[in-house]
Amino acid sequence: MGRLGAVVLAALVVLGVGCGNDARGDQDGCAPSCPTLCTPSSKTCKGTVAETCAADGQSRESVDCATEGLVCAEGACLPSEPCGDGACLPSEPCGDGACSDGETFASCPEDCEPVCEPNTKMCEGNVAKVCAADGGSWMTFDCTLAILVCHEGSCFGSSVCGDGACIGPETPASCPDDCPGP
């Protein structure tokens, strides 16, 4: 055994790592109450994350309930439940004819109306908005961030009449040099 191996072995013996008597005389090398990572077999919620502690308290399993469209309650991932008098009932399923809390056109088109006409374009101030192909949501882009201007739902470079390009708000009426008429 080399010098380094002897030093490591000596350190392990001095530190009492491994099996052997501990300060209380136990033969397993561990005091009767070894430190645990978590309360054995406990179930808890940390925000949307359900955590289950192993039976030995040395590890835990975590699941983010939100990624499955669920909520964390009492350490388990459950469907969101409307509660009235303290007795919680399962939420109504998609397809019941009512667009309930938590349902959207994207998650339940049977019950919910689209939010916009598919592929519609518009500007709100200098923000370009385009309705998704399924009508379930608006996609937005702030033209100002790219130093552009919004016109009819698209971002354009600043338009200058007479630059040879019919862009942005230029029309045949406002800039006949760039935008030839019909």
Secondary structure, DSSP 8 states (H G I E B T S, - for coil): --HHHHHHHHHHHHHT-SSB--TT--TBSS-SS---SS-TT-EEEETTEEEEE-TTSS-EEEEEGGGGT-EEETTEEE----BSSS-B-----TTSSS--TT--TTT-TTTS--SS-TT-EEEETTEEEEE-TTSS-EEEEEGGGGT-EEETTEEE----TTSS---TT--TTT-TTTS---
